[in-house]
Amino acid sequence: MDREKRNNSILQEQTQEIKKLVSDARQAGMELEVMQFIDAEHCACIWYGGQIAQAVRGDLILDIYAAGDVIARLNGKGDRQLCFVKDKRNQGTFFQEMRSYLANDKELRRAEESGRLQFYNNNWFEWRMYDSQAKEYIGSSLLDNIFDADDILECLSVKELQSIFEYAVLWQSEQEGMYEENEIGPVL
């Protein structure tokens, strides 16, 4: 019951886009829980850090993270430093520090393209799948589970989530097919 109350509280704070993604996921047979506030003005991965969301379908649990060390500098007129961010703990420090200078993704891109915003390191969205029945993680190493998209709304879309769940099922079936039983036990 507490989880339902917490989910309802989170949903009330989310923007319409997130509410729609949660609803679409539910209609597609998944439960999507968004753990950080997300809005349509701040979709680039650089704004976030740590676990963003979790999607569940049956026994499969998909965790979605913004990971990586963010080091960035924003310059003003005359190349004067306005802000410097160093976040090696995946805490979303970039958003906390830069939001007073860069209002949204559009301003972020403009500042980067003009050279005012310099990234020395950045982050990305990645996922990790866990099978609660088999009690094991599914897929290759975490570094191979990086989203192609840098937009959180795209990462949380039903299409993207379904493709990851389908990959997990395929990966599991391929792993099972690699082993055959003999009198001694499994053999590759």
C-alpha positions as CSV (number, residue, x, y, z in Angstrom):
1,M,0.0,0.0,0.0
2,D,2.9,2.4,0.8
3,R,4.3,1.8,-2.7
4,E,1.0,2.8,-4.3
5,K,0.9,6.0,-2.2
6,R,4.5,6.8,-3.2
7,N,3.8,6.1,-6.9
8,N,0.7,8.3,-6.8
9,S,2.7,11.1,-5.2
10,I,5.4,10.9,-7.8
11,L,2.8,10.8,-10.6
12,Q,1.1,14.0,-9.4
13,E,4.4,15.8,-9.7
14,Q,5.3,14.7,-13.2
15,T,4.5,16.5,-16.3
16,Q,1.9,15.4,-18.8
17,E,4.5,13.7,-21.0
18,I,5.6,11.5,-18.1
19,K,2.0,10.7,-17.2
20,K,1.4,9.7,-20.7
21,L,4.5,7.4,-20.8
22,V,3.4,5.7,-17.6
23,S,-0.1,5.2,-19.0
24,D,1.2,3.9,-22.3
25,A,3.5,1.5,-20.5
26,R,0.6,0.2,-18.4
27,Q,-1.5,-0.4,-21.5
28,A,1.5,-2.3,-23.0
29,G,1.6,-4.6,-20.0
30,M,4.5,-2.9,-18.1
31,E,4.6,-0.9,-14.9
32,L,6.8,2.2,-15.2
33,E,7.9,4.1,-12.1
34,V,9.7,7.4,-12.6
35,M,12.0,8.1,-9.7
36,Q,13.2,11.6,-10.6
37,F,11.3,14.7,-11.7
38,I,11.4,15.0,-15.5
39,D,10.0,17.7,-17.6
40,A,9.9,18.3,-21.4
41,E,12.3,21.3,-21.1
42,H,15.1,19.1,-19.7
43,C,15.3,15.8,-21.6
44,A,19.0,15.6,-22.3
45,C,20.9,13.0,-20.3
46,I,23.3,15.6,-18.9
47,W,20.6,17.1,-16.6
48,Y,20.3,13.8,-14.7
49,G,22.2,11.4,-12.5
50,G,21.6,8.1,-10.9
51,Q,18.5,5.9,-11.3
52,I,15.8,7.6,-13.3
53,A,13.1,5.0,-13.7
54,Q,12.2,1.3,-13.4
55,A,10.0,-0.7,-15.7
56,V,8.6,-4.1,-14.7
57,R,7.1,-6.7,-17.0
58,G,6.4,-10.0,-15.3
59,D,9.5,-11.2,-13.6
60,L,11.8,-8.8,-15.5
61,I,12.8,-5.6,-13.8
62,L,14.5,-2.9,-16.0
63,D,16.4,-0.1,-14.2
64,I,17.3,3.0,-16.2
65,Y,20.1,5.2,-15.1
66,A,22.0,8.4,-16.1
67,A,25.6,7.4,-15.5
68,G,29.1,8.9,-16.1
69,D,31.3,11.6,-14.7
70,V,30.1,15.0,-15.7
71,I,32.6,17.8,-15.8
72,A,31.6,21.0,-17.5
73,R,32.4,24.6,-17.7
74,L,30.1,27.5,-18.8
75,N,31.7,30.7,-19.9
76,G,30.2,34.2,-20.1
77,K,31.3,37.2,-22.0
78,G,35.1,37.6,-22.4
79,D,35.5,33.9,-21.7
80,R,34.9,34.5,-18.0
81,Q,33.8,31.3,-16.2
82,L,30.2,31.5,-15.0
83,C,29.9,28.0,-13.6
84,F,31.9,24.9,-13.3
85,V,30.4,21.5,-12.5
86,K,32.1,18.3,-11.5
87,D,29.7,15.4,-10.7
88,K,31.4,12.0,-10.2
89,R,28.6,10.5,-8.1
90,N,25.7,10.5,-10.6
91,Q,23.7,13.0,-8.5
92,G,22.4,15.3,-11.3
93,T,24.6,18.1,-10.1
94,F,24.7,19.6,-13.6
95,F,21.0,20.5,-13.3
96,Q,21.3,21.9,-9.9
97,E,24.3,24.2,-10.9
98,M,23.4,25.1,-14.5
99,R,19.7,25.6,-14.4
100,S,20.0,29.3,-13.5
101,Y,22.2,29.8,-16.5
102,L,20.6,27.4,-19.0
103,A,16.8,27.2,-18.9
104,N,16.3,24.2,-21.1
105,D,17.7,21.8,-23.7
106,K,17.5,24.4,-26.5
107,E,19.8,26.8,-24.5
108,L,22.0,23.9,-23.5
109,R,22.6,23.0,-27.2
110,R,23.1,26.7,-28.2
111,A,25.7,27.1,-25.5
112,E,27.5,24.0,-26.5
113,E,27.5,24.8,-30.2
114,S,28.8,28.3,-29.5
115,G,31.6,27.0,-27.4
116,R,30.4,28.7,-24.2
117,L,29.6,25.3,-22.7
118,Q,32.5,22.9,-22.6
119,F,32.2,19.3,-21.5
120,Y,35.4,17.6,-20.3
121,N,33.3,14.5,-19.4
122,N,29.7,13.8,-19.8
123,N,27.1,11.1,-19.0
124,W,24.6,8.8,-20.8
125,F,21.5,6.7,-20.2
126,E,22.0,3.0,-19.6
127,W,19.9,0.2,-18.5
128,R,20.2,-3.0,-16.4
129,M,17.8,-5.9,-16.5
130,Y,17.1,-8.3,-13.6
131,D,15.1,-11.5,-13.7
132,S,13.5,-11.8,-10.2
133,Q,12.5,-15.4,-10.8
134,A,16.0,-16.6,-11.9
135,K,17.6,-14.1,-9.5
136,E,20.2,-13.0,-12.1
137,Y,21.0,-10.0,-14.3
138,I,20.3,-10.4,-18.0
139,G,22.5,-9.3,-20.8
140,S,26.0,-8.4,-21.4
141,S,28.1,-6.0,-19.2
142,L,26.6,-2.8,-18.1
143,L,28.7,-0.8,-20.4
144,D,27.1,-2.5,-23.4
145,N,23.6,-1.5,-22.2
146,I,23.8,2.1,-23.3
147,F,20.8,3.8,-24.9
148,D,21.3,5.2,-28.4
149,A,19.1,8.2,-27.4
150,D,20.2,11.1,-25.2
151,D,16.6,12.1,-24.6
152,I,14.9,10.7,-21.5
153,L,11.4,10.8,-23.0
154,E,12.7,8.7,-25.9
155,C,14.4,6.2,-23.5
156,L,11.1,5.8,-21.5
157,S,8.9,5.4,-24.6
158,V,7.0,2.1,-24.9
159,K,8.8,1.3,-28.1
160,E,12.2,1.6,-26.5
161,L,11.2,-0.3,-23.3
162,Q,9.6,-3.1,-25.3
163,S,12.7,-3.5,-27.5
164,I,14.8,-3.9,-24.3
165,F,12.4,-6.5,-22.8
166,E,12.4,-8.3,-26.1
167,Y,16.2,-8.3,-26.1
168,A,16.2,-9.7,-22.6
169,V,13.9,-12.6,-23.6
170,L,16.0,-13.3,-26.7
171,W,19.3,-13.1,-24.7
172,Q,17.9,-15.6,-22.1
173,S,16.8,-18.0,-24.8
174,E,20.2,-17.8,-26.5
175,Q,21.9,-18.5,-23.1
176,E,19.7,-21.5,-22.5
177,G,20.5,-22.8,-26.0
178,M,24.2,-22.6,-25.3
179,Y,24.1,-25.4,-22.8
180,E,23.1,-29.1,-23.3
181,E,22.8,-31.6,-20.6
182,N,24.8,-34.8,-20.5
183,E,25.3,-37.4,-17.7
184,I,27.9,-35.2,-16.0
185,G,26.0,-31.9,-16.2
186,P,25.8,-28.8,-18.5
187,V,28.3,-28.7,-21.4
188,L,29.1,-25.8,-23.7
